[in-house]
Amino acid sequence: MRILNMQNRAINTSHFGALLISFALIVPSFTGASYVHAQDATDFQELTPATYQPQQENLVYLQSDQGLVIIELAPFIAPNHVAQFKAMVNEGFYNGLDFYRVIDGFVAQGGDVTEKKPSKYSASLAAEFTRPLTSTSNFVTVQSPDFLAQETGFVQGFPSGRSLTEKQEWLLHCPGAVAMARDNEANSGSTDFYIVIGQAPRHLDRNMSVFGQVIYGMENVQAMKRGNPNKDGGVINDVGQRSKIVSAKLGTSVDKSQQINFTRNLVTSDTFQARLQSARTLDSEFFHYKGTGNIDVCYYRPRFTIEQDK
């Protein structure tokens, strides 16, 4: 099996999923046609016209030895990856495993580096890099053109890109994005996953199946022990030096007193649109260069408020 190192040179490995590398950027301006996807309405609960709340069935509470990390899943874009990830979480597959490949400025990759832990749900998955763009897709455009896409914006609060020419849309590799690792074969992802921890490696967009995003505890991901990117592709060979996955549970399996309820502004809300406009104009006295009016959607994302039942 092969992966690419930080300089995009192939290196030989024998036991872990592939990831590719380098660093991306953002750029250019905006416009705003939007579409709405009919099935998406079932994936979150609308609270008011301006906010929504992710459902506990689409949250994974991953307890690491660095602290709690909560992942919001995206069944609207990668339903098969989400279903398999949920099944493996429910069977306890990830409990006791490691983040065995952690590269500063790139990703934290977790799972079973030995490929020996059994699972009833470890079949290789067909790639879900993109989904078809239809007249019912709820993409909200923020930036057009973007450096690496015709348009970037949001689908259900997830940073997304789309091509009107190719009639496809996809989730972006912004910091906190969660995707399935694979080897060179597109349809080879199965169990191991990664979280983007550095600059957005946007060249991976449409090359990997992104199926979630971290919405809580990103500081705990950032605190994970690093590997050497120039040795064994960043794999931490000393098991004692790896950050651990203590447990992973779906939100619906977490005691109600421990559940965290998240509320996020819709990207179409007046609050978020005002924030975007301020970002375009840099309308603070602090800024002497007022920019170009372009927005990096990885940076300007909807904010959460959280509430925990007592």
Secondary structure as the mmCIF struct_conf table of DSSP 4:
data_model
#
loop_
_struct_conf.conf_type_id
_struct_conf.id
_struct_conf.beg_label_comp_id
_struct_conf.beg_label_asym_id
_struct_conf.beg_label_seq_id
_struct_conf.end_label_comp_id
_struct_conf.end_label_asym_id
_struct_conf.end_label_seq_id
STRN STRN1 ARG A 2 LEU A 4
TURN_TY1_P TURN_TY1_P1 MET A 6 GLN A 7
BEND BEND1 ASN A 8 ASN A 8
STRN STRN2 ALA A 10 ASN A 12
BEND BEND2 SER A 14 PHE A 16
STRN STRN3 ALA A 18 ALA A 18
STRN STRN4 SER A 34 SER A 34
HELX_RH_3T_P HELX_RH_3T_P1 ALA A 38 THR A 42
BEND BEND3 ASP A 43 ASP A 43
STRN STRN5 PHE A 44 THR A 48
TURN_TY1_P TURN_TY1_P2 PRO A 49 ALA A 50
STRN STRN6 THR A 51 PRO A 54
HELX_RH_3T_P HELX_RH_3T_P2 GLN A 56 ASN A 58
STRN STRN7 LEU A 59 SER A 64
TURN_TY1_P TURN_TY1_P3 ASP A 65 GLN A 66
STRN STRN8 GLY A 67 LEU A 73
TURN_TY1_P TURN_TY1_P4 PRO A 75 ILE A 77
HELX_RH_AL_P HELX_RH_AL_P1 PRO A 79 GLU A 91
TURN_TY1_P TURN_TY1_P5 GLY A 92 GLY A 96
STRN STRN9 ASP A 98 VAL A 102
TURN_TY1_P TURN_TY1_P6 ASP A 104 GLY A 105
BEND BEND4 PHE A 106 PHE A 106
STRN STRN10 VAL A 107 GLY A 111
TURN_TY1_P TURN_TY1_P7 VAL A 113 THR A 114
BEND BEND5 GLU A 115 GLU A 115
BEND BEND6 LYS A 117 LYS A 117
TURN_TY1_P TURN_TY1_P8 LYS A 120 TYR A 121
STRN STRN11 LEU A 125 LEU A 125
BEND BEND7 PHE A 129 PHE A 129
STRN STRN12 ARG A 131 PRO A 132
TURN_TY1_P TURN_TY1_P9 SER A 135 THR A 136
STRN STRN13 VAL A 140 GLN A 143
BEND BEND8 SER A 144 PRO A 145
STRN STRN14 ASP A 146 ASP A 146
TURN_TY1_P TURN_TY1_P10 PHE A 147 LEU A 148
STRN STRN15 ALA A 149 ALA A 149
BEND BEND9 GLN A 150 GLN A 150
STRN STRN16 GLU A 151 VAL A 155
TURN_TY1_P TURN_TY1_P11 GLN A 156 GLY A 157
STRN STRN17 PHE A 158 SER A 163
TURN_TY1_P TURN_TY1_P12 LEU A 164 LYS A 167
STRN STRN18 GLN A 168 LEU A 171
TURN_TY1_P TURN_TY1_P13 PRO A 175 GLY A 176
STRN STRN19 ALA A 177 MET A 180
STRN STRN20 ARG A 182 ARG A 182
BEND BEND10 ASN A 184 GLU A 185
TURN_TY1_P TURN_TY1_P14 ALA A 186 ASN A 187
STRN STRN21 GLY A 189 GLY A 189
BEND BEND11 THR A 191 THR A 191
STRN STRN22 PHE A 193 VAL A 196
BEND BEND12 GLY A 198 GLN A 199
HELX_RH_3T_P HELX_RH_3T_P3 ARG A 202 LEU A 204
TURN_TY1_P TURN_TY1_P15 ASP A 205 ASN A 207
BEND BEND13 MET A 208 MET A 208
STRN STRN23 SER A 209 TYR A 216
HELX_RH_AL_P HELX_RH_AL_P2 MET A 218 GLN A 222
TURN_TY1_P TURN_TY1_P16 ALA A 223 ALA A 223
BEND BEND14 MET A 224 MET A 224
HELX_LH_PP_P HELX_LH_PP_P1 LYS A 225 ARG A 226
TURN_TY1_P TURN_TY1_P17 PRO A 229 ASN A 230
BEND BEND15 LYS A 231 LYS A 231
HELX_RH_3T_P HELX_RH_3T_P4 ASP A 232 GLY A 234
STRN STRN24 VAL A 235 VAL A 235
HELX_RH_3T_P HELX_RH_3T_P5 VAL A 239 GLN A 241
BEND BEND16 ARG A 242 ARG A 242
STRN STRN25 SER A 243 LEU A 250
HELX_RH_3T_P HELX_RH_3T_P6 GLY A 251 SER A 253
BEND BEND17 VAL A 254 VAL A 254
HELX_RH_3T_P HELX_RH_3T_P7 LYS A 256 GLN A 258
STRN STRN26 ILE A 260 ASN A 265
TURN_TY1_P TURN_TY1_P18 VAL A 267 THR A 268
BEND BEND18 SER A 269 SER A 269
HELX_RH_AL_P HELX_RH_AL_P3 ASP A 270 THR A 281
TURN_TY1_P TURN_TY1_P19 LEU A 282 LEU A 282
BEND BEND19 SER A 284 SER A 284
TURN_TY1_P TURN_TY1_P20 GLU A 285 PHE A 286
BEND BEND20 HIS A 288 TYR A 289
BEND BEND21 GLY A 293 GLY A 293
TURN_TY1_P TURN_TY1_P21 VAL A 297 TYR A 299
BEND BEND22 TYR A 300 TYR A 300
HELX_LH_PP_P HELX_LH_PP_P2 PRO A 302 ARG A 303
STRN STRN27 PHE A 304 GLN A 308
#
